[in-house]
Structures are given as C-alpha cells and as structure tokens.
C-alpha cells in the first residue's frame, strides 16, 4: 500500500503554517492547532468542522486546505473527491514547496486509491520536484509505476485477445460466406 503523506513528523504545522500565513509571530497561538490535534486523535468529523471554519476565515491559507484534505481523505472513499479538491487548492504554485509537495503527494495517494495510476505517478513526480529526496513519495511513485505497468500489460493482453477474437470472427464469417458461395455454385450446376 501507499505510505501516508502528511506534514513531516514532529512538525505539527509550526514553521510551515506561520510562514504560509505570512509570518505570524511565535508568541501567537496557531489557530489550526485544535483542529490538528483532533485530526491526530482521529476525531475526523470534529477536525473537519474546525478546518471548515478556518477555511472560511483563512480562504487563501493553503495549509488549511491541506489539513482539510487530510481529514476528508481519512473519512472514507465517499469523501475522496472533496479531499482531492482541497489538495488541489493546497498545491498552488505560489505556496511554499514543502506544502505544495505534501498536497501533490496526497493527490497522488487519492489517485492511487481510485486506481488511476497514471495520474498518481504524475502527482508523485511533481511532488518530488517540489521536495526532492522524500523517501515516502519515492516509494509511492515506485509502487504506482509498478501498478501502472501491470495495468498497461493487462490492457495490452486484453487488446491482443480482442484482436485475436476479431480475427477469428472475421475468418469464421469468411468461411461461412465461402461455404454459402460453394453451395450456391453447386445448386446452380445441379439445375443445369
């Protein structure tokens, strides 16, 4: 399975969140901390509620979108499309590369869950371009590439089988036509 891609361990948003918000001083409390704690504790609905409120007040904050996407993605496949939208908003080019890399990696994970391995590979590669050396993303990229190769091989095998079946059907049709022509010819000779 893919490896979860979140903010680096030991970093609950701290520097990344302050920088993303435009330099809040260290003396100010992180307004996302309660939501982050709920997310870590697995209280996803409560965390999502807090992220939704934060998203309303901090519309341009990409970290809110990233964390909101994480909460949504953990709530099951029925919330995956919403999570992907949040990750997409967090992956804006203007955002700090490490945040963009996390968002892109999580988009890769979402595409992987949907078995869209080509899109997963693309997003993992983009994540690695923003944050080279991330071993979890490199692992996920390798896994997605293997799945994509398997998928393409299976599609080729299916296409080959279909081509073979089509060719056999065409040959059977031609054989029937030849047989009918031969029968018609024989009937014509018998009438003469």
N, C-alpha and C positions, 0 to 999 in steps of 0.2 A: 504494500500500500504506500501511498504518498506520505511524505513527512509533513506535519503541520508547519505552516509558515506564519509566524506571528512576529511581534516585536522581539528583539533579542532578549534572552533570559537575563534577569537581573535588571532589566530596564523597563519599567512599567510606564514608559512614556516620557518620563523626566525631561532630559535634554531635548529629545526629538520633539516632544509636544510643545515645550516652551519656545523653541526655535520656530516651529510651524505657526504658532500663534503670533509670532512677531516679537519675541523677546520678553515675555513676562518675567519679572524678576524672581529670583529664587525664594524670596520671602512670601510670595503669594502662593496659595494652595492651588494645586492642579484641579480645575473644575471637572475633569474627567476621571479623577481618582475613584470616586464612589462607584461609577459605572464599571471601571476597570476591575475593581475588587469584586463586584457582583459577577462579572464575566469569568474571572479566575475561579470564583466559588461555584460556578456552574449554574447560577441563577440567571438564566438567559433572558427570560421574559422581563425581569426587573432591570437587567442591564440594558436590554434593548429600549425599554421605556426611557431610561436616563439618556441613552445615546440619541434617541429621537428628540428629546427636549434640547439636548446640546446642539444637535444638528439645526434646530430651529434658530437658536441664538448665535451659533458659530457656523453660519452657512458656508463660508469659504475655508473652514478648517478641514484639511484632508485627513488628519488623524482621527477626527470624529467619524468620518466616512469609513476609514479602515477598520476601526474598532466596531462600528455598527455592522459592517460586513461580516466581521468575525462572529459576532453574536448571532446574526441571521444564518450564517453558514452552519453553525452548530445546532440550529433549531430543526434541521432536517431538510430533506430534498425539496419539500414544498416551499421553502424559503430561499432556495438556492438562486433563483433568478434575481430576487431582491438583493441578495448578498453580492451577486455579480455586478449589479448596478452601483452599489456602494463602493466596491473595489475599483470599478472603472472610474468613478469620480475621484477616488483617492490616488489614482495612478496618473494624474495630471502631470504634464511635463514641467510645470513651474514649481513642483514640490521637491523637497529635499530628496536626493537619490535613494537614500535608505528607506524612506517611507514609500516612495514610488516602487522600489524593488519589492517590498513586502506586499503591496497591493497587487502588483503584477504576478507575483508568485502565488498569491491566494486566488487570483483569477485563473492561473494555471491549474491549481487544485480543483477549482469548480468545474473547469472544462474537462479535467480528468474524470471527475465523478460522473459527468454527462457522457463519458466515453468519446468525447471529441478530442482525440489525442493530437491531431494536427494543431488545433488551437492551443492545447495545453503546452505543446513543445514550443510554439511561438512565444507564449507568455513567459515561460521559464527562461527562454533565451533573452528576452527583453529584460527580465528581472536580473539576470546575471550581468547584462551590460550595465545596468544601473548600480549593481553591487557585486562586482566580481569576487569570486572566491567563496561564495556562500555554499557550503557543502550540502546542506539540506536541499537547496534548489537544484544543485548539480545532480544530486541523487534522483530527485523527482524528474528532472529532464531526461536522465538516462532511462528511467522506468517508462516514462511517457513515450520516448523514442522506440523502446522495445515493443510497447503495445501498438504503436503506430505501424511499425514494421510487420508485426503479426497481423494486424488488421488489413494492411495492404496486401500481404501474402494471401490471406483468406479471400479477399476480394478478387485477386488475380485467379486463384483456384476456382472460385465460383464463376468468373467470367469464362475461363477455359472450359469448364463443364458445360456452361450455357452454349458456348460456341460449338462444342462437340455435339451437343444435343440438337442444335440448329442444323448443323451439317448432316447429322443422321436423319433428321426430319426431312430435309431437302432431298437427301438420297432416297428415302422411302417414297416420297412424293414422285420423284423421277421414275423410280422402279414401277410404281403403280401406273403412271402415265405410259411407260413403255409397254407394260403388260396389257393395258387397255388398247393401245395402238396395235399391238400384235394380235389381240383378239379381234379388233375391228378388221384388220387386214385378212385374218383367217376367215372371218364371216363373209367378207367380200369375195374371196376366192371360192368359197363354198357356194355362193349364189351364182357364180358364173358357170 
